[in-house]
Amino acid sequence: MGSDPDRYEFVCSSCREGVVVDSMVQAELLGRGCLFCRADVAETDFGPVD
C-alpha cells in the first residue's frame, strides 16, 4: 500500500491537532494558518499518508 501523492497528513506544530488533507487544502493552510489554532503552518507540518 503506497501513499497518495495528492493527500498529506497535517499535524500542527503548535497545537498538535492533525488531519489528512489534499493539495488544495494544504495550500490554504500554508497561506492562512492552522484551522484549529490559527498558528503559522510550514511545509514540515505535512507528511505522507500511509
C-alpha positions in Angstrom: 0.0 0.0 0.0 1.7 3.3 -1.1 1.0 6.8 -0.1 -1.3 9.0 -2.2 0.7 11.9 -3.7 -2.2 14.3 -3.5 -3.0 13.7 0.2 -1.0 14.7 3.2 -1.1 14.2 6.9 -1.1 17.6 8.5 -0.1 17.9 12.2 0.1 21.4 13.6 3.5 22.0 15.3 1.8 24.4 17.7 -1.4 22.7 18.9 -0.6 19.1 17.7 -4.0 18.6 16.1 -4.0 16.6 12.9 -6.0 15.9 9.8 -5.5 14.4 6.3 -5.8 17.0 3.6 -5.5 17.2 -0.2 -3.1 19.6 -2.0 -5.7 22.4 -2.3 -6.3 22.4 1.5 -2.5 22.2 2.1 -2.1 25.4 0.1 -4.8 27.1 2.1 -3.3 26.0 5.4 0.1 27.3 4.3 -1.4 30.7 3.4 -3.9 31.1 6.3 -2.5 29.1 9.2 -3.8 26.2 11.2 -7.5 25.7 11.0 -7.6 24.7 14.7 -5.4 27.3 16.4 -4.5 29.8 13.6 -0.7 29.3 14.2 1.6 29.6 11.1 1.9 26.4 9.1 5.1 25.2 7.5 5.9 22.6 4.8 7.4 20.5 7.5 4.0 20.1 9.2 2.9 17.9 6.3 3.9 14.3 5.8 2.9 11.4 3.6 -0.3 9.4 4.3 0.4 5.8 5.0 
